[in-house]
Amino acid sequence: MLSAGFALLCVMREDRKMNEYEMIETPPSIDVAIERAAQHLPDGCTITIEVEHGGYNVALSTPDRGSTQSVDGGDGIRSDINHALCIANGFDDA
């Protein structure tokens, strides 16, 4: 488990798709995490955030798996979104 304030984020470069892991600070806001996902999520993949009384869930749908899976990045919703993005790009297993 990572220490508070840090999450495993995939390094994203504008000239190509995500290509490696690097330990850096968690995105400063949910907006930044969502913008990264929107920019780097592969075609056909969807990240869904469900909010209900008492909690929330971040789920990833990928066309190759044919199903939706819950994702837990270990450090709140921002890391959950990023972890889903890493799985979608093949840098992490579900």
C-alpha positions in Angstrom: 0.0 0.0 0.0 1.3 3.5 -0.9 1.6 6.2 1.7 -1.1 8.9 1.9 -0.8 11.5 -0.8 0.9 9.2 -3.3 -0.6 6.8 -5.9 0.9 4.7 -8.6 0.3 6.8 -11.7 1.2 6.0 -15.3 3.4 8.5 -16.9 1.6 10.1 -19.8 3.4 11.8 -22.7 1.6 13.9 -25.3 3.5 12.3 -28.2 2.5 8.7 -27.4 0.3 6.6 -25.2 1.1 5.9 -21.6 4.2 3.9 -21.5 5.6 3.3 -17.9 4.9 3.6 -14.2 6.3 6.3 -12.0 5.6 7.1 -8.3 4.3 10.7 -8.2 1.8 12.7 -6.2 -1.8 11.9 -6.6 -3.5 14.3 -9.1 -4.4 17.5 -7.2 -8.1 17.1 -8.1 -10.7 14.8 -9.5 -10.9 17.1 -12.5 -7.2 16.4 -13.3 -7.7 12.7 -12.9 -10.8 12.7 -15.2 -9.0 14.9 -17.8 -6.1 12.4 -17.9 -8.5 9.5 -18.3 -10.4 11.3 -21.1 -7.1 12.0 -22.9 -5.5 8.5 -22.5 -8.4 6.0 -22.2 -8.3 3.6 -25.2 -11.2 3.6 -27.7 -14.1 1.4 -26.5 -13.1 1.6 -22.8 -15.3 3.4 -20.2 -14.7 4.4 -16.6 -17.9 4.8 -14.6 -18.2 6.5 -11.2 -21.2 5.4 -9.2 -22.2 7.3 -6.1 -24.8 6.1 -3.6 -25.7 6.6 0.0 -22.7 5.4 2.0 -20.1 5.1 -0.7 -19.0 5.1 -4.3 -17.5 2.7 -6.9 -15.2 3.3 -9.8 -15.7 0.7 -12.6 -13.9 -0.1 -15.8 -15.5 -1.5 -18.9 -13.2 -2.8 -21.7 -14.3 -4.3 -25.0 -11.8 -7.1 -24.8 -13.0 -8.3 -21.4 -16.7 -7.9 -22.2 -17.5 -7.0 -18.7 -17.3 -4.3 -16.1 -15.0 -4.6 -13.1 -14.7 -2.6 -9.9 -11.3 -0.8 -9.5 -9.6 0.1 -6.2 -6.5 2.2 -6.5 -6.0 2.2 -2.7 -5.9 6.0 -2.1 -9.3 7.5 -2.9 -11.3 8.3 -6.0 -8.4 10.0 -7.8 -6.2 6.9 -7.5 -9.1 4.7 -8.4 -9.6 6.6 -11.7 -5.9 6.4 -12.4 -5.7 2.7 -11.6 -8.6 2.0 -14.0 -6.7 4.0 -16.7 -3.5 1.9 -16.1 -5.5 -1.3 -16.4 -7.2 -0.1 -19.6 -3.8 0.7 -21.1 -2.3 -2.7 -20.1 0.1 -1.4 -17.5 -1.6 -3.3 -14.6 -3.7 -6.4 -14.2 -7.1 -6.3 -12.7 
